[in-house]
Amino acid sequence: MGSKTPDDHHRDQNESSANSAIAAIDPPKPAAASGLFHGVLEGEGEDGDDDDDGKIGADLKPGVQPNDKGKKKKRKSNKKKKKKKKKKAQGGQQTSPPRVPLCNLFPDERYADGEIIEYATPNNNLQRTTAEELRHLSVLDNMDDSFLHDYREAAEAHRQLRSYVQTIAKPGVSMSQLAQEIEDGVRALTGHQGLETGDALQAGMGFPTGLCLNNVAAHWTPNPGAKEVILQYDDVLKVDFGVHVSGRIVDSAFTVAFNPVYDNLLAAVKAATNTGLKEAGIDARMDHISSTIQEVMESYELSLNSKTIPIKAVRNITGHNILRYKIHGSKQVPFVATNTSQRMEEGDIFAIETFGSTGKAYVRDDVGVYGYGRNEHVSAASLHHASAKSLLKTIDDNFGTLVFSRRYLERLGVKNSHLGMRTLVSNGIVEAYAPLVDVPGSYVAQFEHVSMGSIGYLD
């Protein structure tokens, strides 16, 4: 989920980024996420015929009965003995669409580690892994097991849903159907439907599903009562959704396009994001990361309508750090050259994301509302409207500081929330997020993964 640069704080090559002190609001500890368990997604049989007995969550074979040699032979009976039924594999197999909770697929609750990405070094004789990072690795061994477990579970759910969504995000599908598939899947895999008070705070959606077409860069989701939008062959679709377990949010996004004319746009942004992941790490400088990402992305160009169009990095969206139950922390990872002394620190968890555009590469707020987020620093003591108070209680009880949409409220049975929500927004108690768009006729692509220091990228 992209973090928009404040209007009075735009970044460019000559402008310094925030040098002011950054308040640490409940900073999360470092975490890792899981790899995809192949045994349940790549067609292995229920009986676990794979020879790799060491796989996590692998199916168990029924025990072999010992040989009965040495016992006296009994006279054969004419009665037919009933064949013992073979026990079903305990590991289970994922469905399509994914709906089997991860706790059923991984009964021992052990999830594989994420991919480890080595640092990019221009000189192979140099070693970028510092003594501080080595010390940090030793700290990870003693890290809270539930912290790592929660992140790995969230990443596993995201990975399985992401894989499935790419099979159904085809021309002709509606955006509301696509959003429903994603959100139903997240709730099923985490085992929390979010209908009972407080259940959505245990696990589920990290923020509303973003489904942005063409020049819409970020923060668009289908809303109840709005005109249905159908995916077309010439569209460029950004799919951005988050999964959380106990407030540990995994935020990842990808872009799909069906017309090969957009291949270079997607390749540029994917390469830029991968570059950011390689450069990220403890003590990594933001100015170095940002300039390196921009250099990679803007080395690509696109041929469109007999014109050669340069691909530009969007200037006023950034990557961001993630806090517990808060998708946007106070730190930003720009992907245009930025003069700043800010560095990544031990314990930081970042959403490394990049946006590339064929337009002006500068986004503005569009009409409509994507979602809402509770501002925990604004008191509600002066709130007098009964409808606003009731709505705020529902928000606090079910979402806390997680971003939510009007669809999520209606799913809980909340009706006619417009007046109460308007009061909460006008008092600054709740923030409203608008869609972010580039100029009409342009195309924007996005790729994103979560990264934490020396662990590598998590999802």
C-alpha positions in Angstrom: 0.0 0.0 0.0 1.7 3.2 -1.2 2.5 6.0 1.2 1.8 9.4 -0.3 4.4 12.1 0.3 2.6 15.1 2.1 1.8 18.0 -0.2 4.2 20.3 1.7 7.0 17.7 1.7 7.6 16.7 -1.9 10.9 15.0 -2.6 13.2 15.8 -5.6 16.9 15.7 -6.3 17.7 19.0 -4.6 15.2 18.8 -1.7 16.2 17.2 1.6 13.9 14.6 3.1 12.8 14.7 6.7 15.8 15.3 8.9 13.6 15.8 11.9 13.5 13.2 14.7 11.2 10.3 13.9 9.0 9.2 16.8 9.1 5.4 17.2 5.5 4.3 17.6 5.5 0.8 19.0 8.3 -0.3 16.6 8.0 -4.0 15.6 10.8 -6.4 16.0 12.4 -7.9 12.9 10.6 -10.7 11.3 10.6 -13.2 8.5 7.9 -14.8 6.4 7.5 -18.2 4.9 8.2 -19.8 1.6 5.5 -21.5 -0.3 4.9 -25.1 0.7 5.0 -26.9 -2.6 3.5 -30.2 -1.4 0.0 -28.8 -1.1 0.0 -26.6 -4.2 1.8 -28.5 -6.9 -0.3 -31.6 -7.2 1.3 -34.0 -4.8 -1.0 -36.8 -3.9 -2.9 -37.0 -0.6 -0.7 -39.8 0.6 2.4 -37.8 0.4 4.4 -39.8 -2.2 7.1 -37.2 -2.2 10.3 -38.8 -1.0 11.3 -35.7 0.9 10.3 -36.6 4.5 11.7 -33.5 5.9 9.2 -31.1 4.3 7.3 -28.9 6.7 3.7 -29.8 6.8 4.3 -32.9 4.7 1.7 -35.6 4.6 2.2 -38.5 7.1 2.1 -42.1 5.9 0.2 -44.6 8.0 2.5 -46.7 10.2 3.6 -50.1 8.9 2.5 -53.0 11.1 5.4 -55.2 12.4 5.9 -58.6 10.8 4.2 -61.5 12.8 6.9 -64.2 12.0 7.2 -66.9 14.6 3.6 -67.1 15.6 1.6 -70.3 15.1 -0.2 -70.5 11.9 -4.0 -70.3 12.2 -6.5 -72.1 10.1 -7.7 -69.9 7.3 -11.2 -68.7 7.8 -13.6 -68.7 4.9 -14.9 -65.3 6.0 -13.6 -62.5 3.9 -11.6 -60.1 6.0 -12.4 -56.5 5.7 -9.6 -54.5 4.3 -8.4 -51.8 6.6 -9.1 -48.4 5.2 -6.0 -46.3 4.5 -5.8 -43.3 6.7 -6.2 -40.1 4.9 -3.2 -37.8 4.8 -3.2 -35.4 7.7 -1.5 -32.6 5.8 -4.4 -31.9 3.4 -4.3 -30.2 0.1 -5.2 -26.6 -0.8 -8.2 -25.9 -2.9 -8.7 -23.6 -5.8 -9.7 -21.0 -4.9 -7.7 -21.2 -1.7 -10.1 -21.7 1.2 -8.4 -24.3 3.5 -7.1 -22.6 6.7 -3.3 -22.7 7.0 -3.6 -24.4 10.4 -5.0 -27.4 8.5 -2.2 -27.5 6.0 0.5 -26.9 8.5 -0.6 -28.8 11.6 2.7 -28.3 13.4 2.5 -24.6 12.7 6.0 -24.5 11.3 6.4 -22.3 8.2 9.3 -22.2 5.9 11.7 -19.2 5.8 11.4 -16.5 3.2 14.0 -16.0 0.4 17.3 -14.7 1.5 18.7 -12.0 -0.8 22.4 -11.2 -0.7 23.5 -7.6 -0.8 24.4 -6.1 -4.1 28.1 -5.1 -4.1 29.9 -3.6 -7.1 33.2 -5.2 -5.9 33.1 -8.9 -5.2 36.1 -8.4 -2.9 34.1 -6.2 -0.5 32.0 -7.6 2.3 28.9 -5.6 3.1 27.6 -7.7 5.9 28.9 -5.8 8.9 29.7 -7.0 12.4 26.5 -5.2 13.6 24.4 -7.3 11.2 26.1 -10.5 12.4 25.3 -9.6 15.9 21.7 -8.9 14.8 21.6 -12.5 13.3 22.5 -13.9 16.7 19.7 -11.8 18.3 17.2 -13.4 15.9 17.9 -16.8 17.4 16.4 -15.5 20.7 13.6 -13.6 19.1 10.0 -14.1 20.3 8.7 -17.2 18.5 5.2 -15.8 18.2 6.6 -12.7 16.4 8.3 -14.7 13.7 5.4 -17.2 13.5 2.8 -14.5 13.0 4.8 -12.9 10.1 5.5 -16.3 8.5 1.8 -17.2 8.7 0.7 -13.9 7.2 3.3 -14.2 4.4 2.2 -17.8 3.6 -1.4 -16.7 3.3 -0.4 -13.8 1.1 1.7 -16.0 -1.1 -1.0 -18.6 -1.7 -3.7 -15.9 -2.4 -1.3 -14.0 -4.7 -0.6 -17.1 -6.7 -4.3 -17.9 -7.0 -5.3 -14.3 -8.0 -3.0 -14.4 -10.9 -5.0 -17.3 -12.4 -8.3 -15.4 -12.2 -7.3 -11.8 -12.9 -8.2 -12.1 -16.6 -10.1 -9.8 -19.0 -13.8 -10.0 -18.2 -13.6 -10.3 -14.4 -15.2 -7.5 -12.4 -13.2 -5.6 -9.7 -15.8 -6.4 -7.1 -15.5 -10.1 -7.8 -11.7 -10.0 -7.7 -11.8 -8.1 -4.3 -14.3 -10.5 -2.9 -12.1 -13.5 -3.9 -9.1 -12.0 -2.3 -10.8 -11.0 0.9 -12.7 -14.3 1.3 -9.4 -16.1 0.8 -7.5 -14.1 3.4 -10.2 -14.7 6.0 -10.4 -18.4 5.2 -6.7 -19.0 5.3 -6.1 -17.1 8.5 -9.2 -18.7 10.1 -10.8 -15.4 11.1 -14.0 -14.3 9.4 -14.0 -11.0 11.2 -17.8 -11.0 11.9 -17.6 -11.3 15.7 -16.4 -8.2 17.7 -12.7 -8.1 17.7 -12.1 -11.1 15.5 -10.7 -9.0 12.6 -8.0 -7.7 15.0 -6.8 -11.3 15.6 -6.0 -11.9 11.9 -7.3 -11.0 8.4 -7.1 -8.1 6.0 -4.3 -5.7 6.7 -6.0 -3.0 4.6 -8.7 -2.9 1.8 -7.8 -4.6 -1.4 -6.4 -2.2 -3.9 -7.3 -2.8 -7.6 -6.0 0.1 -9.6 -6.3 0.4 -13.4 -4.1 2.3 -15.8 -3.5 5.9 -14.6 -4.9 5.1 -11.1 -1.6 4.5 -9.2 -2.9 3.5 -5.8 -5.8 3.5 -3.2 -8.8 2.4 -5.3 -11.2 -0.3 -4.2 -14.7 -1.2 -5.3 -17.3 0.4 -3.1 -21.0 -0.6 -2.5 -23.4 1.0 -5.0 -20.7 2.2 -7.3 -20.6 1.4 -11.1 -19.1 -2.0 -11.8 -15.7 -2.0 -13.4 -14.7 -4.8 -15.7 -11.1 -5.7 -16.5 -10.2 -5.3 -20.2 -7.4 -6.6 -22.4 -5.7 -3.3 -22.7 -5.8 -2.5 -19.0 -2.8 -2.4 -16.6 -4.0 -3.7 -13.3 -2.2 -3.2 -9.9 -3.3 -5.7 -7.2 -2.2 -4.6 -3.7 -3.5 -6.3 -0.6 -2.3 -7.0 3.0 -2.6 -9.9 5.4 -2.1 -9.5 9.1 -1.7 -11.9 12.0 -1.9 -10.3 15.4 -1.2 -7.0 13.8 1.9 -8.1 11.9 1.1 -6.9 8.4 2.5 -8.4 5.2 2.0 -5.9 2.4 2.8 -7.0 -1.2 1.6 -5.9 -4.6 2.0 -6.9 -8.3 0.9 -5.7 -11.7 -0.7 -7.7 -14.5 -1.1 -6.7 -18.2 -2.3 -8.8 -21.1 -1.2 -6.7 -24.0 2.6 -7.3 -24.5 3.1 -3.7 -25.4 3.3 -3.0 -21.6 6.0 -5.6 -20.9 8.8 -3.1 -20.6 6.7 -1.0 -18.1 6.2 -4.1 -15.9 9.9 -5.2 -16.3 11.2 -1.7 -15.3 9.2 -1.5 -12.1 9.9 -5.1 -11.1 13.6 -4.6 -11.6 13.5 -1.4 -9.6 11.7 -3.1 -6.7 14.1 -6.0 -6.7 17.0 -3.5 -6.7 15.5 -1.8 -3.6 15.2 -5.2 -1.9 18.9 -5.9 -2.6 20.0 -2.6 -1.3 17.9 -2.5 1.8 19.4 -3.6 5.1 20.6 -2.4 8.5 22.4 0.9 8.2 21.5 1.2 4.5 21.3 4.9 3.5 18.0 6.1 2.0 19.7 8.5 -0.4 21.7 5.6 -1.9 18.7 3.3 -2.1 16.5 5.9 -3.7 19.0 7.0 -6.4 19.9 3.4 -7.2 16.2 2.4 -7.7 15.6 5.5 -9.9 18.6 4.7 -12.1 17.4 1.2 -12.7 13.8 2.1 -13.4 14.5 5.0 -15.7 16.9 2.9 -17.8 13.8 1.4 -19.5 11.5 2.9 -22.1 8.2 1.9 -23.8 7.1 1.9 -27.4 3.4 2.9 -27.4 1.4 4.2 -30.4 4.5 4.5 -32.5 6.1 6.7 -29.8 9.0 5.9 -27.5 8.1 6.9 -24.0 10.5 7.0 -21.1 9.4 5.2 -17.9 9.7 7.5 -15.0 9.7 6.9 -11.2 6.7 8.4 -9.5 8.0 11.3 -7.4 5.4 11.7 -4.6 4.7 8.1 -3.5 7.2 6.2 -1.4 7.8 2.9 0.2 7.4 2.9 4.0 8.1 1.2 7.3 5.3 -0.9 8.9 4.4 -0.9 12.5 2.2 -3.2 14.4 -1.4 -2.6 13.4 -0.3 0.4 11.3 0.5 -0.1 7.6 2.2 3.3 7.3 5.0 4.2 9.8 6.8 7.5 9.9 9.8 6.4 7.7 9.8 6.6 4.0 11.7 4.9 1.2 11.6 7.1 -1.9 12.5 5.8 -5.3 13.7 9.1 -6.8 17.1 10.6 -5.8 16.7 12.2 -2.5 19.2 14.1 -0.2 18.7 12.7 3.3 20.8 11.4 6.1 18.2 8.9 7.1 19.2 5.2 7.4 17.5 1.9 7.9 17.9 0.7 11.5 17.9 -2.7 13.2 14.3 -3.8 13.8 12.8 -1.8 10.9 10.3 -3.6 8.7 9.8 -1.9 5.3 7.4 -2.2 2.4 9.8 -1.8 -0.5 7.6 -0.7 -3.4 8.1 1.2 -6.6 5.7 2.8 -9.1 6.7 3.6 -12.7 4.6 5.8 -15.0 4.4 6.8 -18.6 2.7 10.0 -17.6 3.9 12.9 -15.5 5.0 10.6 -12.7 3.3 12.8 -10.1 0.0 11.7 -8.5 -2.9 13.7 -7.1 -6.0 12.9 -5.1 -9.0 11.8 -7.2 -12.7 11.9 -6.3 -14.0 9.1 -4.1 -12.8 7.3 -1.0 -10.6 4.3 -0.8 -10.7 3.7 2.9 -10.4 5.1 6.4 -7.9 4.8 9.2 -8.2 5.7 12.9 -5.9 8.5 14.1 -4.9 7.2 17.5 -3.4 10.6 18.5 -6.6 12.5 18.3 -8.9 12.3 21.3 -12.7 11.7 20.9 -13.5 13.4 24.2 -15.2 16.3 22.5 -17.4 14.1 20.3 -21.1 14.7 20.9 -23.0 13.1 18.0 -24.5 9.8 19.0 -24.1 8.3 15.5 -20.4 9.3 15.4 -19.8 7.8 18.9 -21.4 4.5 18.0 -19.5 4.3 14.7 -16.2 5.1 16.5 -16.8 2.3 19.0 -17.4 -0.1 16.1 -14.2 1.0 14.4 -12.1 0.7 17.6 -13.6 -2.7 18.5 -13.1 -4.2 15.1 -10.3 -2.4 13.2 -8.3 -0.4 15.7 -5.7 1.4 13.6 -6.0 -0.9 10.7 -7.3 0.7 7.5 -10.8 -0.4 6.5 -13.3 0.3 3.8 -17.1 1.0 3.6 -17.5 -2.6 2.4 -16.0 -3.9 5.7 -18.4 -1.8 7.7 -21.4 -3.0 5.8 -20.2 -6.6 6.2 -20.5 -6.0 10.0 -24.1 -4.8 9.5 -23.3 -1.1 9.8 -25.8 0.9 7.7 -26.1 4.7 7.0 -22.7 5.5 8.3 -22.2 8.5 6.1 -23.1 11.2 8.7 -21.2 9.6 11.5 -18.1 9.1 9.3 -18.2 12.7 8.1 -18.2 13.9 11.7 -15.2 11.6 12.6 -13.3 12.8 9.5 -14.0 16.5 10.0 -12.7 16.2 13.6 -9.6 14.4 12.6 -10.4 11.3 14.5 -10.5 9.2 11.3 -8.5 9.9 8.2 -10.0 9.3 4.7 -7.8 8.1 1.9 -8.6 9.1 -1.7 -7.5 7.3 -4.9 -4.1 8.5 -6.3 -4.0 9.2 -10.0 -1.6 10.3 -12.7 -2.7 12.2 -15.9 -5.5 10.5 -18.0 -4.1 8.3 -20.7 -1.0 7.3 -18.8 -0.2 3.9 -17.4 1.3 3.1 -14.0 2.8 -0.2 -12.7 3.6 -1.2 -9.1 5.6 -4.1 -7.5 6.1 -4.4 -3.7 7.5 -6.8 -1.1 8.1 -6.6 2.6 11.8 -6.6 3.8 13.4 -6.8 7.2 17.1 -6.1 7.5 19.3 -9.2 7.4 16.5 -11.7 7.0 15.8 -10.7 3.3 12.4 -10.1 1.8 9.6 -11.7 3.7 6.9 -12.6 1.3 
